[in-house]
Structure formats: C-alpha cells, structure tokens
Amino acid sequence: MPRKEGIRKLFDNIAPDYDRLNHILSLDIDRIWRKKAIHETLKDLPTDSARILDVACGTGDFAIGLAKNLKSGSTVTGSDISEGMLRIGREKAEKAGMSAMLSLELGDCENLPYRDGLYDRVTAAFGVRNFEHLETGLKEMLRVLKPGGKLVILELSVPENRLLFALYRLYFLHVLPAIGGAVSGNRGAYEYLPASVLRFPKPEEFKKMLSSCGFSEVFHRSFTFGICRMYVGTKGQNR
C-alpha cells in the first residue's frame, strides 16, 4: 500500500478519538501551542479580507481558532487527505458558528487544488511530518502563498536536553501507544505517531529545507522544552 493511502486510512480510523486523546496525552498543552501559532499567523495580517489556508487541517482545531480571531470578510480554508477527520472538523465548525468563514475540503497537500498566490497566510499544525514527500508539500505551500505572505508551521519535536529526551522517548514509545491503543483500539496508529516525530528533521535541518524550498526570513521558536516548535517563513515579493 502506498504510504499516502496508509496515512489516509490511519487517520480515518482514529478520527473519532483523535481530539480527546490529543488533549489527554499532551495534558492540554497543545491548546497553548496553538494559541501562540495563531497569534503569529494573524500578526501584521495586511487586509480585512484575508485568505488563509490551513494545510493538513485534520479535525479543524487550528483552522477554527484562526476563524474565530479573524475579522468579518476574511476566510479560512482547511485541506486534508482524511475525510474522516474533515467530517468531525465540519461538525465542530458548525457548532462553533464558524461555517460561514471556514471551509474544510478534501485535498492532497502535496498537490493543492488552488491557484498560485491565492493566500495571505498558509499554516500547518502537527501535519507536515505526515507528508509522504515533505519538500513537495512545502513547495506547494509556497506556490499558493502570496508574495510577501507568511508560512507558519507548528510541529511536535524532541527535547535537546538528554535527560528530558530519555524520559520523552520512554513516554512517547511506550506510554503513549498503550494509552492511545486502549482508548482508540488502534495501537498501531499510536506507535506510528511518535515514530513520525522522531523521524522528522531536526530544527536546523528543517529550517535549511524551508530555505531551499524558497522561503526567506526563516526562523523557529521552541515551546515546552522543545517538545513543540513553530517554524515561520515568508515568500519573497519577487517570487
């Protein structure tokens, strides 16, 4: 089975329990990380009729958070490969009263169905590590971003401190799969998720990748001892 199809089926399968487990397993700290990334995304937004694309939007937490903080006339589009995750996201958006500003659409994040330079901001929260071809996805995000627009990526990472890293591995590779498997009935999914974090490029390597894909002014911030990191880049005016 191609990796991308396997990822789609994995997230379709765990969609009903995904939000609850995320908050339990992160001790709700993921909400704080999202707020910081939303603030960075909306900072200096140049227009009252902004367009934002949230790539690999999952069940829509980040996209809904963006929509709640935007002025009337602005829109958020969420794109994800998993219809199961999107279905839950649409229900949440309707319950939050955000359906008019927010559209959650099925799409391949490595082949986005949007025209060049359409969006003022492109975001991705905890999703890019699941791309089958990471650089292809990053270049697509650059393509649909307006010149001068900003990319904000929020992604799980590993602590740099050796002791914290040892404890983190113990939790991530043993405790998390046990709890996730017990709640969702799919231990394999919760073995894949931590493994995908450990395989993801280290911060300096990922920043170089963003630059090589065409982003400028690239920087990153570390949250909660490096367990989560926010990467920011811009698209040059001449691109």
C-alpha positions as a Markdown table, in Angstrom:
| # | Residue | x | y | z |
|---|---|---|---|---|
| 1 | Met | 0.0 | 0.0 | 0.0 |
| 2 | Pro | 1.4 | 3.5 | -0.9 |
| 3 | Arg | 2.4 | 5.4 | 2.2 |
| 4 | Lys | -0.1 | 8.2 | 1.5 |
| 5 | Glu | -3.0 | 5.8 | 1.3 |
| 6 | Gly | -1.9 | 4.2 | 4.5 |
| 7 | Ile | -1.8 | 7.6 | 6.3 |
| 8 | Arg | -5.3 | 8.4 | 5.0 |
| 9 | Lys | -6.7 | 5.2 | 6.3 |
| 10 | Leu | -4.9 | 5.5 | 9.6 |
| 11 | Phe | -6.4 | 9.0 | 10.3 |
| 12 | Asp | -9.9 | 7.9 | 9.1 |
| 13 | Asn | -9.7 | 5.1 | 11.6 |
| 14 | Ile | -8.7 | 7.2 | 14.6 |
| 15 | Ala | -10.7 | 10.3 | 13.8 |
| 16 | Pro | -13.5 | 9.7 | 16.4 |
| 17 | Asp | -10.9 | 9.6 | 19.3 |
| 18 | Tyr | -8.3 | 11.9 | 17.9 |
| 19 | Asp | -9.2 | 15.2 | 19.7 |
| 20 | Arg | -9.8 | 13.6 | 23.1 |
| 21 | Leu | -6.6 | 11.7 | 23.0 |
| 22 | Asn | -4.6 | 14.7 | 21.8 |
| 23 | His | -5.7 | 16.8 | 24.8 |
| 24 | Ile | -5.2 | 13.9 | 27.3 |
| 25 | Leu | -1.8 | 12.9 | 26.0 |
| 26 | Ser | -0.4 | 16.4 | 25.8 |
| 27 | Leu | -2.0 | 17.4 | 29.2 |
| 28 | Asp | -3.9 | 20.1 | 27.2 |
| 29 | Ile | -0.6 | 22.0 | 26.5 |
| 30 | Asp | -1.4 | 21.6 | 22.8 |
| 31 | Arg | -4.1 | 24.3 | 23.2 |
| 32 | Ile | -1.4 | 26.8 | 24.4 |
| 33 | Trp | 0.9 | 26.0 | 21.4 |
| 34 | Arg | -2.0 | 26.6 | 19.0 |
| 35 | Lys | -2.8 | 30.0 | 20.6 |
| 36 | Lys | 0.8 | 31.1 | 20.1 |
| 37 | Ala | 0.9 | 30.0 | 16.5 |
| 38 | Ile | -2.4 | 31.6 | 15.8 |
| 39 | His | -1.1 | 34.9 | 17.2 |
| 40 | Glu | 2.0 | 34.6 | 14.9 |
| 41 | Thr | -0.2 | 33.8 | 11.9 |
| 42 | Leu | -2.5 | 36.8 | 12.4 |
| 43 | Lys | 0.2 | 39.3 | 13.4 |
| 44 | Asp | 0.5 | 42.1 | 10.8 |
| 45 | Leu | -2.1 | 40.5 | 8.6 |
| 46 | Pro | -2.4 | 43.1 | 5.8 |
| 47 | Thr | -6.1 | 43.1 | 4.9 |
| 48 | Asp | -9.6 | 42.8 | 6.4 |
| 49 | Ser | -10.5 | 40.4 | 3.7 |
| 50 | Ala | -7.6 | 37.9 | 4.2 |
| 51 | Arg | -7.5 | 34.4 | 2.9 |
| 52 | Ile | -5.7 | 31.7 | 5.0 |
| 53 | Leu | -5.1 | 28.1 | 4.0 |
| 54 | Asp | -4.6 | 25.6 | 6.8 |
| 55 | Val | -2.8 | 22.5 | 5.3 |
| 56 | Ala | -3.3 | 19.1 | 6.8 |
| 57 | Cys | -6.0 | 20.6 | 8.9 |
| 58 | Gly | -7.3 | 17.3 | 10.5 |
| 59 | Thr | -10.3 | 17.9 | 12.7 |
| 60 | Gly | -10.0 | 21.6 | 12.3 |
| 61 | Asp | -8.8 | 22.9 | 15.7 |
| 62 | Phe | -6.3 | 25.2 | 14.3 |
| 63 | Ala | -8.5 | 26.4 | 11.4 |
| 64 | Ile | -11.4 | 27.1 | 13.8 |
| 65 | Gly | -9.1 | 29.0 | 16.1 |
| 66 | Leu | -8.0 | 31.1 | 13.2 |
| 67 | Ala | -11.5 | 31.8 | 12.0 |
| 68 | Lys | -12.6 | 32.9 | 15.5 |
| 69 | Asn | -9.9 | 35.5 | 15.5 |
| 70 | Leu | -10.4 | 36.9 | 12.0 |
| 71 | Lys | -12.4 | 40.0 | 11.0 |
| 72 | Ser | -15.6 | 39.6 | 9.1 |
| 73 | Gly | -14.9 | 39.3 | 5.4 |
| 74 | Ser | -11.8 | 37.1 | 5.9 |
| 75 | Thr | -11.9 | 33.3 | 5.2 |
| 76 | Val | -10.1 | 30.1 | 6.2 |
| 77 | Thr | -9.8 | 27.1 | 4.0 |
| 78 | Gly | -8.7 | 23.8 | 5.6 |
| 79 | Ser | -7.3 | 21.0 | 3.4 |
| 80 | Asp | -6.8 | 17.4 | 4.5 |
| 81 | Ile | -6.4 | 13.9 | 2.9 |
| 82 | Ser | -8.7 | 12.2 | 5.5 |
| 83 | Glu | -12.4 | 12.6 | 5.0 |
| 84 | Gly | -13.0 | 11.1 | 8.5 |
| 85 | Met | -11.0 | 13.9 | 10.1 |
| 86 | Leu | -12.7 | 16.5 | 8.0 |
| 87 | Arg | -16.2 | 15.2 | 8.8 |
| 88 | Ile | -15.5 | 15.8 | 12.5 |
| 89 | Gly | -14.0 | 19.2 | 11.8 |
| 90 | Arg | -17.1 | 20.3 | 9.9 |
| 91 | Glu | -19.3 | 19.3 | 12.8 |
| 92 | Lys | -17.1 | 21.3 | 15.2 |
| 93 | Ala | -17.0 | 24.3 | 12.9 |
| 94 | Glu | -20.8 | 24.4 | 12.7 |
| 95 | Lys | -21.1 | 24.0 | 16.5 |
| 96 | Ala | -18.7 | 27.0 | 16.9 |
| 97 | Gly | -20.7 | 29.1 | 14.4 |
| 98 | Met | -17.7 | 29.3 | 12.0 |
| 99 | Ser | -19.2 | 27.6 | 9.0 |
| 100 | Ala | -19.6 | 30.9 | 7.1 |
| 101 | Met | -15.9 | 31.8 | 7.4 |
| 102 | Leu | -14.4 | 28.3 | 7.3 |
| 103 | Ser | -14.4 | 25.7 | 4.6 |
| 104 | Leu | -12.9 | 22.2 | 5.2 |
| 105 | Glu | -12.0 | 20.4 | 1.9 |
| 106 | Leu | -10.6 | 17.1 | 0.9 |
| 107 | Gly | -7.3 | 17.5 | -0.8 |
| 108 | Asp | -3.8 | 16.2 | -1.3 |
| 109 | Cys | -1.4 | 18.6 | 0.5 |
| 110 | Glu | 1.3 | 17.7 | -2.0 |
| 111 | Asn | -0.9 | 18.7 | -4.9 |
| 112 | Leu | -3.0 | 21.5 | -3.7 |
| 113 | Pro | -6.1 | 22.4 | -5.9 |
| 114 | Tyr | -5.6 | 26.2 | -5.5 |
| 115 | Arg | -4.2 | 28.8 | -7.9 |
| 116 | Asp | -0.8 | 30.4 | -7.4 |
| 117 | Gly | -0.5 | 33.3 | -4.9 |
| 118 | Leu | -4.1 | 33.0 | -3.5 |
| 119 | Tyr | -3.4 | 33.1 | 0.2 |
| 120 | Asp | -2.1 | 35.7 | 2.6 |
| 121 | Arg | -1.1 | 33.0 | 5.1 |
| 122 | Val | -0.5 | 29.3 | 4.9 |
| 123 | Thr | -0.4 | 27.2 | 8.1 |
| 124 | Ala | 0.0 | 23.6 | 9.2 |
| 125 | Ala | -0.4 | 22.4 | 12.7 |
| 126 | Phe | 1.0 | 18.9 | 13.5 |
| 127 | Gly | 0.6 | 17.7 | 10.0 |
| 128 | Val | 3.7 | 18.2 | 7.8 |
| 129 | Arg | 5.5 | 15.3 | 9.4 |
| 130 | Asn | 2.9 | 13.0 | 7.7 |
| 131 | Phe | 3.7 | 14.3 | 4.2 |
| 132 | Glu | 5.0 | 11.4 | 2.0 |
| 133 | His | 7.3 | 13.9 | 0.2 |
| 134 | Leu | 8.0 | 16.8 | 2.6 |
| 135 | Glu | 9.7 | 19.1 | 0.2 |
| 136 | Thr | 7.0 | 18.7 | -2.4 |
| 137 | Gly | 4.4 | 19.7 | 0.2 |
| 138 | Leu | 6.5 | 22.7 | 1.3 |
| 139 | Lys | 6.9 | 23.9 | -2.3 |
| 140 | Glu | 3.1 | 23.6 | -2.8 |
| 141 | Met | 2.6 | 25.8 | 0.2 |
| 142 | Leu | 5.0 | 28.3 | -1.2 |
| 143 | Arg | 3.2 | 28.3 | -4.6 |
| 144 | Val | -0.2 | 29.1 | -3.2 |
| 145 | Leu | 1.1 | 31.8 | -0.9 |
| 146 | Lys | 1.0 | 35.5 | -2.0 |
| 147 | Pro | 4.3 | 37.3 | -2.4 |
| 148 | Gly | 5.1 | 38.8 | 1.0 |
| 149 | Gly | 2.8 | 36.2 | 2.6 |
| 150 | Lys | 3.7 | 34.2 | 5.7 |
| 151 | Leu | 4.0 | 30.4 | 6.4 |
| 152 | Val | 3.5 | 29.2 | 10.0 |
| 153 | Ile | 4.2 | 25.5 | 10.8 |
| 154 | Leu | 3.5 | 24.1 | 14.3 |
| 155 | Glu | 5.1 | 20.6 | 14.8 |
| 156 | Leu | 6.0 | 18.2 | 17.5 |
| 157 | Ser | 9.7 | 17.8 | 18.2 |
| 158 | Val | 12.1 | 16.3 | 20.8 |
| 159 | Pro | 13.8 | 18.0 | 23.7 |
| 160 | Glu | 17.5 | 18.8 | 23.3 |
| 161 | Asn | 18.3 | 18.0 | 27.0 |
| 162 | Arg | 19.5 | 14.4 | 27.2 |
| 163 | Leu | 17.6 | 13.6 | 30.4 |
| 164 | Leu | 14.4 | 15.1 | 29.1 |
| 165 | Phe | 14.9 | 13.3 | 25.8 |
| 166 | Ala | 15.2 | 9.9 | 27.6 |
| 167 | Leu | 12.0 | 10.5 | 29.6 |
| 168 | Tyr | 10.3 | 11.7 | 26.4 |
| 169 | Arg | 11.3 | 8.6 | 24.5 |
| 170 | Leu | 10.0 | 6.4 | 27.3 |
| 171 | Tyr | 6.7 | 8.2 | 27.3 |
| 172 | Phe | 6.4 | 8.5 | 23.6 |
| 173 | Leu | 7.4 | 5.0 | 22.6 |
| 174 | His | 5.7 | 3.0 | 25.4 |
| 175 | Val | 3.2 | 5.0 | 27.5 |
| 176 | Leu | 1.5 | 6.9 | 24.6 |
| 177 | Pro | 0.9 | 3.8 | 22.4 |
| 178 | Ala | -0.5 | 1.9 | 25.4 |
| 179 | Ile | -3.0 | 4.7 | 26.3 |
| 180 | Gly | -3.8 | 5.5 | 22.7 |
| 181 | Gly | -4.3 | 1.9 | 21.7 |
| 182 | Ala | -6.5 | 1.3 | 24.7 |
| 183 | Val | -8.8 | 4.2 | 24.0 |
| 184 | Ser | -8.9 | 4.0 | 20.2 |
| 185 | Gly | -8.5 | 0.3 | 19.7 |
| 186 | Asn | -5.6 | 1.0 | 17.3 |
| 187 | Arg | -2.3 | 0.7 | 19.0 |
| 188 | Gly | -0.5 | 0.7 | 15.6 |
| 189 | Ala | -1.7 | 4.3 | 14.9 |
| 190 | Tyr | -0.2 | 5.5 | 18.2 |
| 191 | Glu | 3.0 | 3.7 | 17.5 |
| 192 | Tyr | 3.2 | 5.4 | 14.1 |
| 193 | Leu | 2.6 | 8.9 | 15.5 |
| 194 | Pro | 5.5 | 9.1 | 17.9 |
| 195 | Ala | 7.8 | 7.4 | 15.4 |
| 196 | Ser | 6.9 | 10.1 | 12.9 |
| 197 | Val | 8.0 | 12.8 | 15.3 |
| 198 | Leu | 11.3 | 11.0 | 15.9 |
| 199 | Arg | 11.9 | 10.8 | 12.2 |
| 200 | Phe | 11.2 | 14.4 | 11.4 |
| 201 | Pro | 14.2 | 16.6 | 10.5 |
| 202 | Lys | 15.9 | 18.4 | 13.4 |
| 203 | Pro | 15.2 | 22.1 | 13.7 |
| 204 | Glu | 18.3 | 23.4 | 11.8 |
| 205 | Glu | 17.9 | 20.8 | 9.1 |
| 206 | Phe | 14.2 | 21.7 | 8.7 |
| 207 | Lys | 15.0 | 25.4 | 8.5 |
| 208 | Lys | 17.5 | 24.7 | 5.8 |
| 209 | Met | 14.9 | 22.7 | 3.9 |
| 210 | Leu | 12.4 | 25.6 | 4.2 |
| 211 | Ser | 15.0 | 28.0 | 2.8 |
| 212 | Ser | 15.9 | 25.6 | -0.1 |
| 213 | Cys | 12.2 | 25.3 | -1.0 |
| 214 | Gly | 12.1 | 29.1 | -1.5 |
| 215 | Phe | 11.1 | 30.6 | 1.9 |
| 216 | Ser | 13.0 | 33.6 | 3.3 |
| 217 | Glu | 13.4 | 35.1 | 6.7 |
| 218 | Val | 13.0 | 31.6 | 8.2 |
| 219 | Phe | 13.1 | 31.2 | 12.0 |
| 220 | His | 11.8 | 28.9 | 14.7 |
| 221 | Arg | 10.7 | 29.1 | 18.3 |
| 222 | Ser | 10.8 | 26.3 | 20.8 |
| 223 | Phe | 7.9 | 25.6 | 23.2 |
| 224 | Thr | 7.8 | 23.5 | 26.4 |
| 225 | Phe | 11.5 | 22.4 | 26.5 |
| 226 | Gly | 11.5 | 21.7 | 22.7 |
| 227 | Ile | 8.5 | 19.3 | 22.7 |
| 228 | Cys | 6.9 | 21.6 | 20.2 |
| 229 | Arg | 8.4 | 24.0 | 17.7 |
| 230 | Met | 7.0 | 26.8 | 15.5 |
| 231 | Tyr | 8.6 | 27.5 | 12.1 |
| 232 | Val | 8.0 | 30.7 | 10.3 |
| 233 | Gly | 9.0 | 31.8 | 6.8 |
| 234 | Thr | 7.9 | 34.3 | 4.2 |
| 235 | Lys | 7.5 | 34.3 | 0.4 |
| 236 | Gly | 9.6 | 36.9 | -1.3 |
| 237 | Gln | 8.0 | 39.8 | -3.1 |
| 238 | Asn | 9.6 | 38.7 | -6.4 |
| 239 | Arg | 8.6 | 35.1 | -6.3 |
